[in-house]
Amino acid sequence: MAGGTYPLAWTRSYGDGKVFVLLLGHDGRSFETPEFQKIVLNGVDWATA
């Protein structure tokens, strides 16, 4: 991966449920980016489907 800081997320089915993990490690400015917000929304979407 090219230099830089990137959010890391993963998903997994667990029994009858689903797990979405988002490893933050970013400053508050990261939370305001559309890319970060899209990762959060996609993860929540997947976990609640």
C-alpha positions in Angstrom: 0.0 0.0 0.0 1.3 3.4 -0.8 2.4 5.6 2.1 -0.4 7.1 4.2 -2.8 6.3 6.9 -5.9 4.3 6.1 -8.8 3.0 8.2 -8.9 -0.8 8.5 -12.1 -2.7 8.8 -13.2 -6.3 8.6 -16.4 -8.4 8.7 -17.1 -11.9 9.7 -20.2 -14.1 10.2 -20.3 -15.5 13.8 -22.9 -18.1 14.5 -26.2 -16.6 13.6 -24.8 -13.1 13.8 -22.4 -10.8 12.1 -19.4 -8.9 13.3 -18.1 -5.6 11.9 -14.8 -4.3 13.3 -13.4 -0.9 12.5 -9.9 -0.1 13.8 -9.9 3.6 14.2 -6.5 5.0 15.3 -7.2 8.2 13.4 -7.6 11.8 14.5 -11.0 13.5 14.5 -10.4 14.9 11.0 -10.6 11.4 9.5 -14.1 11.0 10.8 -15.3 13.9 8.6 -14.1 12.4 5.3 -16.7 10.9 2.9 -14.5 7.8 2.5 -14.4 7.0 6.2 -18.1 7.7 6.6 -18.8 5.3 3.7 -16.8 2.5 5.4 -18.9 3.0 8.6 -22.2 3.0 6.7 -21.3 0.0 4.6 -20.3 -1.9 7.7 -23.5 -1.1 9.6 -25.5 -1.9 6.5 -23.8 -5.3 6.2 -24.2 -6.2 9.9 -27.8 -5.3 10.0 -28.9 -6.9 6.8 
